């Protein structure tokens, strides 16, 4: 019974000797027999026939540099943690950051380990890097990122696991991925639902988040009557026209281009940048400006910020102070007047307080703050007084009374509209003449054509 054990023990000793490269001179068996290895000098007995050794035992000894390199890599991976995944994206984007590079990093991580160890940290790092690679609005990239989760491993097997939030870190990561899709306005598709069902199951938190998104997104997809495109125009003139159109509440307002951006070379050889100047004014504002008292000044104020998604533009106002109460004149209304602007069935004036309801409580006092009238708006490439003076000169062609009204500039220093000393010290001879004013059609006619 002990003979097979002893033979197996001899075989193991021989394998270890081959792996270490040091021959064993003499082996003493428990039964008293002596075994001499090929490296010994004396023969004490007949050698037993050796068993067939496995391929692992017969392998050559690896070099010391490879072992040290492997240990070093494992140590670095243990120390880095989350930084390792960020390094993957940074290493792949040394030259450029494109969608192909982002997909290549995900393929490398998916093929590295079949168990997908560290997939939660990798997905969080990928969500953070998506805007840098320009794939934050690509549904295929989100589905491929969901595919990184292991399948049919995180699903609850009974109602108790489902009730106690089975694998909470993985479910929170899936919900975070869907929330980023919701923030960027990305509608999930059928592939997203299939992946969530394979990963987390039908009764999980990510699946409930998917159902809520699919319920509310179709309802509010076209609710905004003035949508902003995801890609804004790069031309400053087109961007200013789009911003002024959103500010103006009158469909009959006209957009006028007073000056296009250009570069002029003076007689001395210096380059002079001519910024763009675009204004907007409605017929009602033009009539109010014509009725303005020439003894009272008008003011140019700004810049005021206007955010169009992630782009900030600035606009300026031409406005007046509030009219004093003693100068206010109420227009008399003749109820018996019947004309094209008056109807018996739809009168222009009613002696009813339509803003008050039976359940409203007016026991508290409300202070109504009166503001001055806004006569025009504009956007310019520079916010200095010289550039805005060209805008006022262009307005005088349609409103000649503006030449008799004193204009006061109340400007603040904006991020890009800073008044330089060279602009303030320019002589009238160095001022650039304005271009031919281009008036466009009213906004109402533009929208009808669209």
ChimeraX attribute file (.defattr): number of C-alpha atoms within 10 A of each C-alpha:
attribute: neighborCount
match mode: 1-to-1
recipient: residues
	/A:1	5
	/A:2	8
	/A:3	9
	/A:4	9
	/A:5	10
	/A:6	14
	/A:7	16
	/A:8	13
	/A:9	13
	/A:10	17
	/A:11	16
	/A:12	15
	/A:13	15
	/A:14	18
	/A:15	18
	/A:16	15
	/A:17	14
	/A:18	17
	/A:19	17
	/A:20	11
	/A:21	11
	/A:22	10
	/A:23	16
	/A:24	17
	/A:25	13
	/A:26	17
	/A:27	13
	/A:28	10
	/A:29	13
	/A:30	9
	/A:31	9
	/A:32	7
	/A:33	11
	/A:34	16
	/A:35	20
	/A:36	18
	/A:37	16
	/A:38	13
	/A:39	11
	/A:40	12
	/A:41	10
	/A:42	11
	/A:43	13
	/A:44	11
	/A:45	10
	/A:46	10
	/A:47	12
	/A:48	9
	/A:49	7
	/A:50	11
	/A:51	11
	/A:52	7
	/A:53	12
	/A:54	9
	/A:55	8
	/A:56	9
	/A:57	15
	/A:58	12
	/A:59	11
	/A:60	12
	/A:61	11
	/A:62	9
	/A:63	8
	/A:64	8
	/A:65	8
	/A:66	10
	/A:67	10
	/A:68	11
	/A:69	11
	/A:70	11
	/A:71	11
	/A:72	12
	/A:73	11
	/A:74	11
	/A:75	11
	/A:76	12
	/A:77	13
	/A:78	11
	/A:79	11
	/A:80	11
	/A:81	12
	/A:82	16
	/A:83	13
	/A:84	17
	/A:85	21
	/A:86	17
	/A:87	13
	/A:88	18
	/A:89	21
	/A:90	15
	/A:91	12
	/A:92	16
	/A:93	16
	/A:94	8
	/A:95	8
	/A:96	10
	/A:97	18
	/A:98	15
	/A:99	14
	/A:100	10
	/A:101	16
	/A:102	22
	/A:103	13
	/A:104	13
	/A:105	18
	/A:106	21
	/A:107	14
	/A:108	11
	/A:109	18
	/A:110	19
	/A:111	10
	/A:112	11
	/A:113	10
	/A:114	9
	/A:115	11
	/A:116	15
	/A:117	14
	/A:118	14
	/A:119	19
	/A:120	19
	/A:121	17
	/A:122	22
	/A:123	21
	/A:124	17
	/A:125	19
	/A:126	22
	/A:127	16
	/A:128	13
	/A:129	18
	/A:130	20
	/A:131	11
	/A:132	12
	/A:133	17
	/A:134	13
	/A:135	18
	/A:136	19
	/A:137	18
	/A:138	15
	/A:139	17
	/A:140	14
	/A:141	17
	/A:142	22
	/A:143	19
	/A:144	16
	/A:145	21
	/A:146	19
	/A:147	17
	/A:148	18
	/A:149	26
	/A:150	17
	/A:151	15
	/A:152	12
	/A:153	13
	/A:154	17
	/A:155	19
	/A:156	20
	/A:157	11
	/A:158	9
	/A:159	9
	/A:160	10
	/A:161	12
	/A:162	16
	/A:163	11
	/A:164	10
	/A:165	14
	/A:166	19
	/A:167	15
	/A:168	12
	/A:169	11
	/A:170	18
	/A:171	20
	/A:172	15
	/A:173	19
	/A:174	24
	/A:175	18
	/A:176	17
	/A:177	20
	/A:178	22
	/A:179	17
	/A:180	16
	/A:181	19
	/A:182	16
	/A:183	10
	/A:184	12
	/A:185	13
	/A:186	18
	/A:187	18
	/A:188	20
	/A:189	13
	/A:190	7
	/A:191	13
	/A:192	20
	/A:193	17
	/A:194	14
	/A:195	18
	/A:196	22
	/A:197	18
	/A:198	17
	/A:199	25
	/A:200	25
	/A:201	21
	/A:202	16
	/A:203	14
	/A:204	19
	/A:205	20
	/A:206	26
	/A:207	24
	/A:208	13
	/A:209	17
	/A:210	20
	/A:211	13
	/A:212	11
	/A:213	19
	/A:214	14
	/A:215	11
	/A:216	10
	/A:217	15
	/A:218	11
	/A:219	9
	/A:220	9
	/A:221	10
	/A:222	10
	/A:223	9
	/A:224	8
	/A:225	6
	/A:226	9
	/A:227	9
	/A:228	12
	/A:229	9
	/A:230	11
	/A:231	7
	/A:232	14
	/A:233	12
	/A:234	8
	/A:235	8
	/A:236	19
	/A:237	21
	/A:238	12
	/A:239	17
	/A:240	23
	/A:241	18
	/A:242	15
	/A:243	20
	/A:244	21
	/A:245	18
	/A:246	13
	/A:247	12
	/A:248	17
	/A:249	11
	/A:250	16
	/A:251	14
	/A:252	17
	/A:253	23
	/A:254	20
	/A:255	23
	/A:256	20
	/A:257	23
	/A:258	23
	/A:259	24
	/A:260	19
	/A:261	13
	/A:262	10
	/A:263	11
	/A:264	12
	/A:265	10
	/A:266	10
	/A:267	7
	/A:268	6
	/A:269	8
	/A:270	9
	/A:271	11
	/A:272	12
	/A:273	14
	/A:274	17
	/A:275	18
	/A:276	19
	/A:277	25
	/A:278	26
	/A:279	26
	/A:280	23
	/A:281	22
	/A:282	20
	/A:283	14
	/A:284	13
	/A:285	17
	/A:286	16
	/A:287	12
	/A:288	12
	/A:289	22
	/A:290	16
	/A:291	10
	/A:292	18
	/A:293	13
	/A:294	15
	/A:295	9
	/A:296	12
	/A:297	16
	/A:298	24
	/A:299	18
	/A:300	21
	/A:301	17
	/A:302	19
	/A:303	22
	/A:304	14
	/A:305	12
	/A:306	15
	/A:307	10
	/A:308	16
	/A:309	11
	/A:310	8
	/A:311	9
	/A:312	11
	/A:313	19
	/A:314	22
	/A:315	22
	/A:316	20
	/A:317	18
	/A:318	19
	/A:319	20
	/A:320	19
	/A:321	14
	/A:322	11
	/A:323	15
	/A:324	7
	/A:325	7
	/A:326	6
	/A:327	7
	/A:328	8
	/A:329	7
	/A:330	6
	/A:331	6
	/A:332	6
	/A:333	9
	/A:334	8
	/A:335	13
	/A:336	8
	/A:337	11
	/A:338	11
	/A:339	8
	/A:340	6
	/A:341	9
	/A:342	14
	/A:343	12
	/A:344	11
	/A:345	6
	/A:346	9
	/A:347	11
	/A:348	11
	/A:349	10
	/A:350	9
	/A:351	5
	/A:352	7
	/A:353	7
	/A:354	7
	/A:355	6
	/A:356	10
	/A:357	8
	/A:358	5
	/A:359	6
	/A:360	8
	/A:361	8
	/A:362	8
	/A:363	6
	/A:364	5
	/A:365	6
	/A:366	7
	/A:367	5
	/A:368	6
	/A:369	6
	/A:370	9
	/A:371	11
	/A:372	11
	/A:373	17
	/A:374	17
	/A:375	23
	/A:376	21
	/A:377	22
	/A:378	24
	/A:379	28
	/A:380	27
	/A:381	22
	/A:382	20
	/A:383	24
	/A:384	19
	/A:385	16
	/A:386	15
	/A:387	21
	/A:388	19
	/A:389	14
	/A:390	19
	/A:391	22
	/A:392	19
	/A:393	16
	/A:394	21
	/A:395	21
	/A:396	14
	/A:397	12
	/A:398	11
	/A:399	15
	/A:400	13
	/A:401	16
	/A:402	20
	/A:403	14
	/A:404	12
	/A:405	15
	/A:406	12
	/A:407	18
	/A:408	12
	/A:409	15
	/A:410	11
	/A:411	18
	/A:412	15
	/A:413	12
	/A:414	15
	/A:415	9
	/A:416	12
	/A:417	17
	/A:418	13
	/A:419	17
	/A:420	9
	/A:421	8
	/A:422	7
	/A:423	14
	/A:424	11
	/A:425	9
	/A:426	11
	/A:427	8
	/A:428	7
	/A:429	7
	/A:430	10
	/A:431	12
	/A:432	14
	/A:433	9
	/A:434	16
	/A:435	12
	/A:436	11
	/A:437	15
	/A:438	11
	/A:439	13
	/A:440	13
	/A:441	12
	/A:442	18
	/A:443	19
	/A:444	13
	/A:445	11
	/A:446	12
	/A:447	9
	/A:448	7
	/A:449	7
	/A:450	5
